[in-house]
Amino acid sequence: MQFWTHENHAIELYRPEMIESRMKYIHENPVRAGWVEKPEEYLYSSARNYSGLNGLIEVDYW
């Protein structure tokens, strides 16, 4: 049984704007799923770190 799909949609992140847009997309996933109202409310997200809250792990900012 296969869990992940075979498709690969790799995108080279060579501009800060691209990195920011992908991070925003990832941080918004728990909101889109209906688990939280704001990205920084999700305990397991680095959105907490980027919003000034303490996260579960230390984040190295790019």
PDBQT receptor file of N, H, CA, C and O in Angstrom, charges set to zero:
ATOM      1  N   MET A   1       0.839  -1.174   0.000  1.00  0.00    +0.000 N 
ATOM      2  CA  MET A   1       0.000   0.000   0.000  1.00  0.00    +0.000 C 
ATOM      3  C   MET A   1       0.887   1.241   0.000  1.00  0.00    +0.000 C 
ATOM      4  O   MET A   1       1.872   1.305   0.736  1.00  0.00    +0.000 OA
ATOM      5  N   GLN A   2       0.549   2.191  -0.797  1.00  0.00    +0.000 N 
ATOM      6  H   GLN A   2      -0.252   2.139  -1.395  1.00  0.00    +0.000 HD
ATOM      7  CA  GLN A   2       1.330   3.419  -0.923  1.00  0.00    +0.000 C 
ATOM      8  C   GLN A   2       0.632   4.554  -0.182  1.00  0.00    +0.000 C 
ATOM      9  O   GLN A   2      -0.573   4.753  -0.331  1.00  0.00    +0.000 OA
ATOM     10  N   PHE A   3       1.393   5.292   0.615  1.00  0.00    +0.000 N 
ATOM     11  H   PHE A   3       2.372   5.129   0.737  1.00  0.00    +0.000 HD
ATOM     12  CA  PHE A   3       0.830   6.394   1.382  1.00  0.00    +0.000 C 
ATOM     13  C   PHE A   3       0.974   7.722   0.643  1.00  0.00    +0.000 C 
ATOM     14  O   PHE A   3       0.024   8.501   0.568  1.00  0.00    +0.000 OA
ATOM     15  N   TRP A   4       2.170   7.981   0.094  1.00  0.00    +0.000 N 
ATOM     16  H   TRP A   4       2.942   7.348   0.154  1.00  0.00    +0.000 HD
ATOM     17  CA  TRP A   4       2.427   9.238  -0.610  1.00  0.00    +0.000 C 
ATOM     18  C   TRP A   4       2.253   9.042  -2.117  1.00  0.00    +0.000 C 
ATOM     19  O   TRP A   4       2.393   7.927  -2.620  1.00  0.00    +0.000 OA
ATOM     20  N   THR A   5       1.953  10.100  -2.818  1.00  0.00    +0.000 N 
ATOM     21  H   THR A   5       1.839  11.006  -2.409  1.00  0.00    +0.000 HD
ATOM     22  CA  THR A   5       1.839  10.019  -4.266  1.00  0.00    +0.000 C 
ATOM     23  C   THR A   5       3.227  10.077  -4.903  1.00  0.00    +0.000 C 
ATOM     24  O   THR A   5       4.195  10.480  -4.257  1.00  0.00    +0.000 OA
ATOM     25  N   HIS A   6       3.317   9.682  -6.149  1.00  0.00    +0.000 N 
ATOM     26  H   HIS A   6       2.531   9.355  -6.673  1.00  0.00    +0.000 HD
ATOM     27  CA  HIS A   6       4.592   9.690  -6.864  1.00  0.00    +0.000 C 
ATOM     28  C   HIS A   6       4.925  11.047  -7.469  1.00  0.00    +0.000 C 
ATOM     29  O   HIS A   6       6.069  11.296  -7.850  1.00  0.00    +0.000 OA
ATOM     30  N   GLU A   7       3.946  11.909  -7.558  1.00  0.00    +0.000 N 
ATOM     31  H   GLU A   7       3.016  11.707  -7.249  1.00  0.00    +0.000 HD
ATOM     32  CA  GLU A   7       4.199  13.203  -8.187  1.00  0.00    +0.000 C 
ATOM     33  C   GLU A   7       5.169  14.033  -7.354  1.00  0.00    +0.000 C 
ATOM     34  O   GLU A   7       5.100  14.051  -6.125  1.00  0.00    +0.000 OA
ATOM     35  N   ASN A   8       6.060  14.710  -8.039  1.00  0.00    +0.000 N 
ATOM     36  H   ASN A   8       6.115  14.696  -9.038  1.00  0.00    +0.000 HD
ATOM     37  CA  ASN A   8       7.031  15.578  -7.379  1.00  0.00    +0.000 C 
ATOM     38  C   ASN A   8       6.878  16.974  -7.973  1.00  0.00    +0.000 C 
ATOM     39  O   ASN A   8       6.996  17.162  -9.184  1.00  0.00    +0.000 OA
ATOM     40  N   HIS A   9       6.619  17.933  -7.122  1.00  0.00    +0.000 N 
ATOM     41  H   HIS A   9       6.523  17.780  -6.139  1.00  0.00    +0.000 HD
ATOM     42  CA  HIS A   9       6.431  19.303  -7.567  1.00  0.00    +0.000 C 
ATOM     43  C   HIS A   9       7.467  20.196  -6.904  1.00  0.00    +0.000 C 
ATOM     44  O   HIS A   9       7.126  21.211  -6.297  1.00  0.00    +0.000 OA
ATOM     45  N   ALA A  10       8.718  19.819  -7.021  1.00  0.00    +0.000 N 
ATOM     46  H   ALA A  10       8.995  18.994  -7.514  1.00  0.00    +0.000 HD
ATOM     47  CA  ALA A  10       9.790  20.585  -6.391  1.00  0.00    +0.000 C 
ATOM     48  C   ALA A  10       9.897  21.970  -7.026  1.00  0.00    +0.000 C 
ATOM     49  O   ALA A  10       9.808  22.129  -8.244  1.00  0.00    +0.000 OA
ATOM     50  N   ILE A  11      10.089  22.953  -6.171  1.00  0.00    +0.000 N 
ATOM     51  H   ILE A  11      10.161  22.824  -5.182  1.00  0.00    +0.000 HD
ATOM     52  CA  ILE A  11      10.240  24.331  -6.619  1.00  0.00    +0.000 C 
ATOM     53  C   ILE A  11      11.483  24.902  -5.950  1.00  0.00    +0.000 C 
ATOM     54  O   ILE A  11      11.620  24.840  -4.728  1.00  0.00    +0.000 OA
ATOM     55  N   GLU A  12      12.370  25.447  -6.736  1.00  0.00    +0.000 N 
ATOM     56  H   GLU A  12      12.259  25.497  -7.728  1.00  0.00    +0.000 HD
ATOM     57  CA  GLU A  12      13.562  26.072  -6.183  1.00  0.00    +0.000 C 
ATOM     58  C   GLU A  12      13.171  27.408  -5.558  1.00  0.00    +0.000 C 
ATOM     59  O   GLU A  12      12.564  28.259  -6.209  1.00  0.00    +0.000 OA
ATOM     60  N   LEU A  13      13.523  27.575  -4.305  1.00  0.00    +0.000 N 
ATOM     61  H   LEU A  13      14.016  26.884  -3.777  1.00  0.00    +0.000 HD
ATOM     62  CA  LEU A  13      13.195  28.809  -3.576  1.00  0.00    +0.000 C 
ATOM     63  C   LEU A  13      14.416  29.717  -3.603  1.00  0.00    +0.000 C 
ATOM     64  O   LEU A  13      15.266  29.661  -2.715  1.00  0.00    +0.000 OA
ATOM     65  N   TYR A  14      14.492  30.540  -4.616  1.00  0.00    +0.000 N 
ATOM     66  H   TYR A  14      13.801  30.586  -5.338  1.00  0.00    +0.000 HD
ATOM     67  CA  TYR A  14      15.681  31.362  -4.817  1.00  0.00    +0.000 C 
ATOM     68  C   TYR A  14      15.462  32.836  -4.504  1.00  0.00    +0.000 C 
ATOM     69  O   TYR A  14      16.397  33.631  -4.590  1.00  0.00    +0.000 OA
ATOM     70  N   ARG A  15      14.241  33.208  -4.142  1.00  0.00    +0.000 N 
ATOM     71  H   ARG A  15      13.481  32.562  -4.072  1.00  0.00    +0.000 HD
ATOM     72  CA  ARG A  15      13.954  34.597  -3.775  1.00  0.00    +0.000 C 
ATOM     73  C   ARG A  15      13.258  34.611  -2.418  1.00  0.00    +0.000 C 
ATOM     74  O   ARG A  15      12.458  33.721  -2.130  1.00  0.00    +0.000 OA
ATOM     75  N   PRO A  16      13.545  35.600  -1.585  1.00  0.00    +0.000 N 
ATOM     76  CA  PRO A  16      12.880  35.682  -0.277  1.00  0.00    +0.000 C 
ATOM     77  C   PRO A  16      11.355  35.686  -0.380  1.00  0.00    +0.000 C 
ATOM     78  O   PRO A  16      10.676  35.133   0.485  1.00  0.00    +0.000 OA
ATOM     79  N   GLU A  17      10.813  36.303  -1.428  1.00  0.00    +0.000 N 
ATOM     80  H   GLU A  17      11.364  36.753  -2.131  1.00  0.00    +0.000 HD
ATOM     81  CA  GLU A  17       9.361  36.339  -1.588  1.00  0.00    +0.000 C 
ATOM     82  C   GLU A  17       8.789  34.932  -1.778  1.00  0.00    +0.000 C 
ATOM     83  O   GLU A  17       7.696  34.630  -1.297  1.00  0.00    +0.000 OA
ATOM     84  N   MET A  18       9.524  34.088  -2.471  1.00  0.00    +0.000 N 
ATOM     85  H   MET A  18      10.412  34.333  -2.861  1.00  0.00    +0.000 HD
ATOM     86  CA  MET A  18       9.068  32.718  -2.697  1.00  0.00    +0.000 C 
ATOM     87  C   MET A  18       9.084  31.937  -1.384  1.00  0.00    +0.000 C 
ATOM     88  O   MET A  18       8.158  31.181  -1.091  1.00  0.00    +0.000 OA
ATOM     89  N   ILE A  19      10.129  32.126  -0.607  1.00  0.00    +0.000 N 
ATOM     90  H   ILE A  19      10.881  32.740  -0.844  1.00  0.00    +0.000 HD
ATOM     91  CA  ILE A  19      10.220  31.445   0.685  1.00  0.00    +0.000 C 
ATOM     92  C   ILE A  19       9.064  31.884   1.577  1.00  0.00    +0.000 C 
ATOM     93  O   ILE A  19       8.409  31.054   2.208  1.00  0.00    +0.000 OA
ATOM     94  N   GLU A  20       8.817  33.175   1.627  1.00  0.00    +0.000 N 
ATOM     95  H   GLU A  20       9.349  33.850   1.115  1.00  0.00    +0.000 HD
ATOM     96  CA  GLU A  20       7.732  33.703   2.456  1.00  0.00    +0.000 C 
ATOM     97  C   GLU A  20       6.379  33.152   2.022  1.00  0.00    +0.000 C 
ATOM     98  O   GLU A  20       5.558  32.794   2.866  1.00  0.00    +0.000 OA
ATOM     99  N   SER A  21       6.141  33.081   0.729  1.00  0.00    +0.000 N 
ATOM    100  H   SER A  21       6.808  33.372   0.043  1.00  0.00    +0.000 HD
ATOM    101  CA  SER A  21       4.842  32.591   0.260  1.00  0.00    +0.000 C 
ATOM    102  C   SER A  21       4.652  31.119   0.597  1.00  0.00    +0.000 C 
ATOM    103  O   SER A  21       3.545  30.713   0.952  1.00  0.00    +0.000 OA
ATOM    104  N   ARG A  22       5.708  30.305   0.495  1.00  0.00    +0.000 N 
ATOM    105  H   ARG A  22       6.607  30.635   0.207  1.00  0.00    +0.000 HD
ATOM    106  CA  ARG A  22       5.603  28.875   0.829  1.00  0.00    +0.000 C 
ATOM    107  C   ARG A  22       5.431  28.679   2.320  1.00  0.00    +0.000 C 
ATOM    108  O   ARG A  22       4.673  27.808   2.747  1.00  0.00    +0.000 OA
ATOM    109  N   MET A  23       6.126  29.478   3.122  1.00  0.00    +0.000 N 
ATOM    110  H   MET A  23       6.742  30.186   2.776  1.00  0.00    +0.000 HD
ATOM    111  CA  MET A  23       5.966  29.388   4.580  1.00  0.00    +0.000 C 
ATOM    112  C   MET A  23       4.549  29.773   4.983  1.00  0.00    +0.000 C 
ATOM    113  O   MET A  23       3.951  29.129   5.845  1.00  0.00    +0.000 OA
ATOM    114  N   LYS A  24       4.010  30.819   4.364  1.00  0.00    +0.000 N 
ATOM    115  H   LYS A  24       4.496  31.342   3.664  1.00  0.00    +0.000 HD
ATOM    116  CA  LYS A  24       2.643  31.240   4.660  1.00  0.00    +0.000 C 
ATOM    117  C   LYS A  24       1.664  30.120   4.311  1.00  0.00    +0.000 C 
ATOM    118  O   LYS A  24       0.738  29.843   5.073  1.00  0.00    +0.000 OA
ATOM    119  N   TYR A  25       1.870  29.477   3.159  1.00  0.00    +0.000 N 
ATOM    120  H   TYR A  25       2.623  29.702   2.541  1.00  0.00    +0.000 HD
ATOM    121  CA  TYR A  25       1.016  28.368   2.752  1.00  0.00    +0.000 C 
ATOM    122  C   TYR A  25       1.058  27.243   3.798  1.00  0.00    +0.000 C 
ATOM    123  O   TYR A  25       0.015  26.725   4.195  1.00  0.00    +0.000 OA
ATOM    124  N   ILE A  26       2.252  26.874   4.237  1.00  0.00    +0.000 N 
ATOM    125  H   ILE A  26       3.100  27.295   3.915  1.00  0.00    +0.000 HD
ATOM    126  CA  ILE A  26       2.404  25.804   5.230  1.00  0.00    +0.000 C 
ATOM    127  C   ILE A  26       1.773  26.211   6.556  1.00  0.00    +0.000 C 
ATOM    128  O   ILE A  26       1.068  25.418   7.180  1.00  0.00    +0.000 OA
ATOM    129  N   HIS A  27       2.023  27.444   6.986  1.00  0.00    +0.000 N 
ATOM    130  H   HIS A  27       2.596  28.088   6.479  1.00  0.00    +0.000 HD
ATOM    131  CA  HIS A  27       1.477  27.915   8.258  1.00  0.00    +0.000 C 
ATOM    132  C   HIS A  27      -0.047  27.995   8.235  1.00  0.00    +0.000 C 
ATOM    133  O   HIS A  27      -0.685  27.872   9.281  1.00  0.00    +0.000 OA
ATOM    134  N   GLU A  28      -0.633  28.198   7.071  1.00  0.00    +0.000 N 
ATOM    135  H   GLU A  28      -0.115  28.298   6.221  1.00  0.00    +0.000 HD
ATOM    136  CA  GLU A  28      -2.089  28.302   6.963  1.00  0.00    +0.000 C 
ATOM    137  C   GLU A  28      -2.794  26.939   6.915  1.00  0.00    +0.000 C 
ATOM    138  O   GLU A  28      -4.018  26.881   7.038  1.00  0.00    +0.000 OA
ATOM    139  N   ASN A  29      -2.048  25.850   6.739  1.00  0.00    +0.000 N 
ATOM    140  H   ASN A  29      -1.054  25.897   6.639  1.00  0.00    +0.000 HD
ATOM    141  CA  ASN A  29      -2.674  24.532   6.637  1.00  0.00    +0.000 C 
ATOM    142  C   ASN A  29      -3.582  24.187   7.822  1.00  0.00    +0.000 C 
ATOM    143  O   ASN A  29      -4.704  23.735   7.592  1.00  0.00    +0.000 OA
ATOM    144  N   PRO A  30      -3.153  24.378   9.084  1.00  0.00    +0.000 N 
ATOM    145  CA  PRO A  30      -4.059  24.065  10.203  1.00  0.00    +0.000 C 
ATOM    146  C   PRO A  30      -5.316  24.943  10.215  1.00  0.00    +0.000 C 
ATOM    147  O   PRO A  30      -6.367  24.514  10.691  1.00  0.00    +0.000 OA
ATOM    148  N   VAL A  31      -5.212  26.158   9.699  1.00  0.00    +0.000 N 
ATOM    149  H   VAL A  31      -4.358  26.507   9.312  1.00  0.00    +0.000 HD
ATOM    150  CA  VAL A  31      -6.378  27.053   9.609  1.00  0.00    +0.000 C 
ATOM    151  C   VAL A  31      -7.345  26.510   8.560  1.00  0.00    +0.000 C 
ATOM    152  O   VAL A  31      -8.548  26.423   8.809  1.00  0.00    +0.000 OA
ATOM    153  N   ARG A  32      -6.821  26.143   7.382  1.00  0.00    +0.000 N 
ATOM    154  H   ARG A  32      -5.844  26.213   7.180  1.00  0.00    +0.000 HD
ATOM    155  CA  ARG A  32      -7.673  25.600   6.325  1.00  0.00    +0.000 C 
ATOM    156  C   ARG A  32      -8.344  24.305   6.754  1.00  0.00    +0.000 C 
ATOM    157  O   ARG A  32      -9.465  24.010   6.339  1.00  0.00    +0.000 OA
ATOM    158  N   ALA A  33      -7.644  23.523   7.600  1.00  0.00    +0.000 N 
ATOM    159  H   ALA A  33      -6.734  23.762   7.937  1.00  0.00    +0.000 HD
ATOM    160  CA  ALA A  33      -8.212  22.260   8.080  1.00  0.00    +0.000 C 
ATOM    161  C   ALA A  33      -9.278  22.487   9.151  1.00  0.00    +0.000 C 
ATOM    162  O   ALA A  33     -10.016  21.565   9.498  1.00  0.00    +0.000 OA
ATOM    163  N   GLY A  34      -9.361  23.711   9.674  1.00  0.00    +0.000 N 
ATOM    164  H   GLY A  34      -8.762  24.460   9.393  1.00  0.00    +0.000 HD
ATOM    165  CA  GLY A  34     -10.359  24.020  10.697  1.00  0.00    +0.000 C 
ATOM    166  C   GLY A  34      -9.930  23.684  12.106  1.00  0.00    +0.000 C 
ATOM    167  O   GLY A  34     -10.759  23.656  13.015  1.00  0.00    +0.000 OA
ATOM    168  N   TRP A  35      -8.647  23.427  12.304  1.00  0.00    +0.000 N 
ATOM    169  H   TRP A  35      -7.973  23.449  11.565  1.00  0.00    +0.000 HD
ATOM    170  CA  TRP A  35      -8.149  23.064  13.631  1.00  0.00    +0.000 C 
ATOM    171  C   TRP A  35      -7.954  24.281  14.528  1.00  0.00    +0.000 C 
ATOM    172  O   TRP A  35      -8.122  24.192  15.744  1.00  0.00    +0.000 OA
ATOM    173  N   VAL A  36      -7.599  25.417  13.930  1.00  0.00    +0.000 N 
ATOM    174  H   VAL A  36      -7.462  25.489  12.942  1.00  0.00    +0.000 HD
ATOM    175  CA  VAL A  36      -7.361  26.657  14.671  1.00  0.00    +0.000 C 
ATOM    176  C   VAL A  36      -7.907  27.817  13.852  1.00  0.00    +0.000 C 
ATOM    177  O   VAL A  36      -8.223  27.672  12.671  1.00  0.00    +0.000 OA
ATOM    178  N   GLU A  37      -8.013  28.968  14.500  1.00  0.00    +0.000 N 
ATOM    179  H   GLU A  37      -7.756  29.086  15.460  1.00  0.00    +0.000 HD
ATOM    180  CA  GLU A  37      -8.469  30.158  13.772  1.00  0.00    +0.000 C 
ATOM    181  C   GLU A  37      -7.310  30.977  13.229  1.00  0.00    +0.000 C 
ATOM    182  O   GLU A  37      -7.449  31.650  12.208  1.00  0.00    +0.000 OA
ATOM    183  N   LYS A  38      -6.160  30.926  13.909  1.00  0.00    +0.000 N 
ATOM    184  H   LYS A  38      -6.047  30.380  14.739  1.00  0.00    +0.000 HD
ATOM    185  CA  LYS A  38      -4.968  31.655  13.470  1.00  0.00    +0.000 C 
ATOM    186  C   LYS A  38      -3.783  30.695  13.450  1.00  0.00    +0.000 C 
ATOM    187  O   LYS A  38      -3.697  29.816  14.308  1.00  0.00    +0.000 OA
ATOM    188  N   PRO A  39      -2.862  30.842  12.486  1.00  0.00    +0.000 N 
ATOM    189  CA  PRO A  39      -1.737  29.913  12.367  1.00  0.00    +0.000 C 
ATOM    190  C   PRO A  39      -0.918  29.766  13.650  1.00  0.00    +0.000 C 
ATOM    191  O   PRO A  39      -0.465  28.668  13.973  1.00  0.00    +0.000 OA
ATOM    192  N   GLU A  40      -0.728  30.855  14.373  1.00  0.00    +0.000 N 
ATOM    193  H   GLU A  40      -1.096  31.747  14.111  1.00  0.00    +0.000 HD
ATOM    194  CA  GLU A  40       0.115  30.788  15.576  1.00  0.00    +0.000 C 
ATOM    195  C   GLU A  40      -0.557  30.052  16.731  1.00  0.00    +0.000 C 
ATOM    196  O   GLU A  40       0.090  29.794  17.747  1.00  0.00    +0.000 OA
ATOM    197  N   GLU A  41      -1.828  29.711  16.603  1.00  0.00    +0.000 N 
ATOM    198  H   GLU A  41      -2.354  29.920  15.779  1.00  0.00    +0.000 HD
ATOM    199  CA  GLU A  41      -2.514  28.938  17.640  1.00  0.00    +0.000 C 
ATOM    200  C   GLU A  41      -2.178  27.453  17.568  1.00  0.00    +0.000 C 
ATOM    201  O   GLU A  41      -2.376  26.730  18.545  1.00  0.00    +0.000 OA
ATOM    202  N   TYR A  42      -1.675  26.990  16.435  1.00  0.00    +0.000 N 
ATOM    203  H   TYR A  42      -1.513  27.577  15.641  1.00  0.00    +0.000 HD
ATOM    204  CA  TYR A  42      -1.351  25.568  16.277  1.00  0.00    +0.000 C 
ATOM    205  C   TYR A  42      -0.025  25.280  16.965  1.00  0.00    +0.000 C 
ATOM    206  O   TYR A  42       1.017  25.806  16.574  1.00  0.00    +0.000 OA
ATOM    207  N   LEU A  43      -0.074  24.443  17.989  1.00  0.00    +0.000 N 
ATOM    208  H   LEU A  43      -0.921  24.016  18.306  1.00  0.00    +0.000 HD
ATOM    209  CA  LEU A  43       1.076  24.193  18.853  1.00  0.00    +0.000 C 
ATOM    210  C   LEU A  43       2.303  23.678  18.102  1.00  0.00    +0.000 C 
ATOM    211  O   LEU A  43       3.429  23.997  18.483  1.00  0.00    +0.000 OA
ATOM    212  N   TYR A  44       2.112  22.900  17.060  1.00  0.00    +0.000 N 
ATOM    213  H   TYR A  44       1.197  22.640  16.750  1.00  0.00    +0.000 HD
ATOM    214  CA  TYR A  44       3.226  22.247  16.367  1.00  0.00    +0.000 C 
ATOM    215  C   TYR A  44       3.716  23.024  15.144  1.00  0.00    +0.000 C 
ATOM    216  O   TYR A  44       4.379  22.454  14.278  1.00  0.00    +0.000 OA
ATOM    217  N   SER A  45       3.398  24.309  15.066  1.00  0.00    +0.000 N 
ATOM    218  H   SER A  45       2.859  24.772  15.770  1.00  0.00    +0.000 HD
ATOM    219  CA  SER A  45       3.767  25.108  13.901  1.00  0.00    +0.000 C 
ATOM    220  C   SER A  45       4.847  26.121  14.247  1.00  0.00    +0.000 C 
ATOM    221  O   SER A  45       4.864  26.680  15.344  1.00  0.00    +0.000 OA
ATOM    222  N   SER A  46       5.742  26.350  13.303  1.00  0.00    +0.000 N 
ATOM    223  H   SER A  46       5.729  25.897  12.412  1.00  0.00    +0.000 HD
ATOM    224  CA  SER A  46       6.747  27.405  13.487  1.00  0.00    +0.000 C 
ATOM    225  C   SER A  46       6.125  28.787  13.347  1.00  0.00    +0.000 C 
ATOM    226  O   SER A  46       6.795  29.790  13.591  1.00  0.00    +0.000 OA
ATOM    227  N   ALA A  47       4.861  28.857  12.960  1.00  0.00    +0.000 N 
ATOM    228  H   ALA A  47       4.316  28.042  12.762  1.00  0.00    +0.000 HD
ATOM    229  CA  ALA A  47       4.165  30.144  12.910  1.00  0.00    +0.000 C 
ATOM    230  C   ALA A  47       4.184  30.799  14.277  1.00  0.00    +0.000 C 
ATOM    231  O   ALA A  47       4.181  32.026  14.374  1.00  0.00    +0.000 OA
ATOM    232  N   ARG A  48       4.203  30.008  15.327  1.00  0.00    +0.000 N 
ATOM    233  H   ARG A  48       4.206  29.011  15.249  1.00  0.00    +0.000 HD
ATOM    234  CA  ARG A  48       4.295  30.547  16.688  1.00  0.00    +0.000 C 
ATOM    235  C   ARG A  48       5.581  31.338  16.856  1.00  0.00    +0.000 C 
ATOM    236  O   ARG A  48       5.568  32.452  17.379  1.00  0.00    +0.000 OA
ATOM    237  N   ASN A  49       6.688  30.763  16.413  1.00  0.00    +0.000 N 
ATOM    238  H   ASN A  49       6.699  29.857  15.988  1.00  0.00    +0.000 HD
ATOM    239  CA  ASN A  49       7.984  31.435  16.535  1.00  0.00    +0.000 C 
ATOM    240  C   ASN A  49       8.004  32.735  15.749  1.00  0.00    +0.000 C 
ATOM    241  O   ASN A  49       8.488  33.757  16.235  1.00  0.00    +0.000 OA
ATOM    242  N   TYR A  50       7.479  32.693  14.543  1.00  0.00    +0.000 N 
ATOM    243  H   TYR A  50       7.086  31.862  14.148  1.00  0.00    +0.000 HD
ATOM    244  CA  TYR A  50       7.506  33.869  13.672  1.00  0.00    +0.000 C 
ATOM    245  C   TYR A  50       6.561  34.969  14.146  1.00  0.00    +0.000 C 
ATOM    246  O   TYR A  50       6.694  36.122  13.735  1.00  0.00    +0.000 OA
ATOM    247  N   SER A  51       5.599  34.616  15.017  1.00  0.00    +0.000 N 
ATOM    248  H   SER A  51       5.491  33.680  15.351  1.00  0.00    +0.000 HD
ATOM    249  CA  SER A  51       4.692  35.632  15.538  1.00  0.00    +0.000 C 
ATOM    250  C   SER A  51       5.123  36.138  16.912  1.00  0.00    +0.000 C 
ATOM    251  O   SER A  51       4.425  36.940  17.531  1.00  0.00    +0.000 OA
ATOM    252  N   GLY A  52       6.287  35.662  17.389  1.00  0.00    +0.000 N 
ATOM    253  H   GLY A  52       6.854  35.010  16.885  1.00  0.00    +0.000 HD
ATOM    254  CA  GLY A  52       6.821  36.139  18.665  1.00  0.00    +0.000 C 
ATOM    255  C   GLY A  52       6.467  35.276  19.860  1.00  0.00    +0.000 C 
ATOM    256  O   GLY A  52       6.829  35.610  20.988  1.00  0.00    +0.000 OA
ATOM    257  N   LEU A  53       5.758  34.161  19.635  1.00  0.00    +0.000 N 
ATOM    258  H   LEU A  53       5.464  33.890  18.719  1.00  0.00    +0.000 HD
ATOM    259  CA  LEU A  53       5.415  33.251  20.719  1.00  0.00    +0.000 C 
ATOM    260  C   LEU A  53       6.476  32.161  20.833  1.00  0.00    +0.000 C 
ATOM    261  O   LEU A  53       7.279  31.972  19.919  1.00  0.00    +0.000 OA
ATOM    262  N   ASN A  54       6.476  31.453  21.945  1.00  0.00    +0.000 N 
ATOM    263  H   ASN A  54       5.824  31.607  22.687  1.00  0.00    +0.000 HD
ATOM    264  CA  ASN A  54       7.385  30.327  22.107  1.00  0.00    +0.000 C 
ATOM    265  C   ASN A  54       6.820  29.119  21.380  1.00  0.00    +0.000 C 
ATOM    266  O   ASN A  54       5.649  28.773  21.536  1.00  0.00    +0.000 OA
ATOM    267  N   GLY A  55       7.666  28.489  20.588  1.00  0.00    +0.000 N 
ATOM    268  H   GLY A  55       8.617  28.770  20.461  1.00  0.00    +0.000 HD
ATOM    269  CA  GLY A  55       7.288  27.260  19.910  1.00  0.00    +0.000 C 
ATOM    270  C   GLY A  55       7.872  26.067  20.634  1.00  0.00    +0.000 C 
ATOM    271  O   GLY A  55       8.579  26.228  21.629  1.00  0.00    +0.000 OA
ATOM    272  N   LEU A  56       7.586  24.873  20.147  1.00  0.00    +0.000 N 
ATOM    273  H   LEU A  56       7.012  24.743  19.339  1.00  0.00    +0.000 HD
ATOM    274  CA  LEU A  56       8.120  23.664  20.775  1.00  0.00    +0.000 C 
ATOM    275  C   LEU A  56       9.596  23.458  20.472  1.00  0.00    +0.000 C 
ATOM    276  O   LEU A  56      10.311  22.834  21.256  1.00  0.00    +0.000 OA
ATOM    277  N   ILE A  57      10.056  23.979  19.337  1.00  0.00    +0.000 N 
ATOM    278  H   ILE A  57       9.475  24.485  18.700  1.00  0.00    +0.000 HD
ATOM    279  CA  ILE A  57      11.471  23.854  18.981  1.00  0.00    +0.000 C 
ATOM    280  C   ILE A  57      12.022  25.230  18.623  1.00  0.00    +0.000 C 
ATOM    281  O   ILE A  57      11.271  26.147  18.289  1.00  0.00    +0.000 OA
ATOM    282  N   GLU A  58      13.319  25.357  18.697  1.00  0.00    +0.000 N 
ATOM    283  H   GLU A  58      13.930  24.613  18.968  1.00  0.00    +0.000 HD
ATOM    284  CA  GLU A  58      13.971  26.619  18.324  1.00  0.00    +0.000 C 
ATOM    285  C   GLU A  58      14.029  26.706  16.794  1.00  0.00    +0.000 C 
ATOM    286  O   GLU A  58      14.321  25.720  16.118  1.00  0.00    +0.000 OA
ATOM    287  N   VAL A  59      13.754  27.877  16.272  1.00  0.00    +0.000 N 
ATOM    288  H   VAL A  59      13.517  28.678  16.822  1.00  0.00    +0.000 HD
ATOM    289  CA  VAL A  59      13.740  28.083  14.833  1.00  0.00    +0.000 C 
ATOM    290  C   VAL A  59      14.875  29.007  14.436  1.00  0.00    +0.000 C 
ATOM    291  O   VAL A  59      15.047  30.079  15.017  1.00  0.00    +0.000 OA
ATOM    292  N   ASP A  60      15.647  28.590  13.448  1.00  0.00    +0.000 N 
ATOM    293  H   ASP A  60      15.508  27.719  12.976  1.00  0.00    +0.000 HD
ATOM    294  CA  ASP A  60      16.672  29.457  12.857  1.00  0.00    +0.000 C 
ATOM    295  C   ASP A  60      16.003  30.261  11.758  1.00  0.00    +0.000 C 
ATOM    296  O   ASP A  60      15.540  29.700  10.766  1.00  0.00    +0.000 OA
ATOM    297  N   TYR A  61      15.954  31.559  11.932  1.00  0.00    +0.000 N 
ATOM    298  H   TYR A  61      16.331  32.015  12.738  1.00  0.00    +0.000 HD
ATOM    299  CA  TYR A  61      15.299  32.407  10.951  1.00  0.00    +0.000 C 
ATOM    300  C   TYR A  61      16.219  32.596   9.750  1.00  0.00    +0.000 C 
ATOM    301  O   TYR A  61      17.428  32.763   9.909  1.00  0.00    +0.000 OA
ATOM    302  N   TRP A  62      15.658  32.571   8.581  1.00  0.00    +0.000 N 
ATOM    303  H   TRP A  62      14.676  32.436   8.452  1.00  0.00    +0.000 HD
ATOM    304  CA  TRP A  62      16.455  32.719   7.363  1.00  0.00    +0.000 C 
ATOM    305  C   TRP A  62      16.646  34.168   7.188  1.00  0.00    +0.000 C 
ATOM    306  O   TRP A  62      17.290  34.594   6.229  1.00  0.00    +0.000 OA
TER     307      TRP A  62
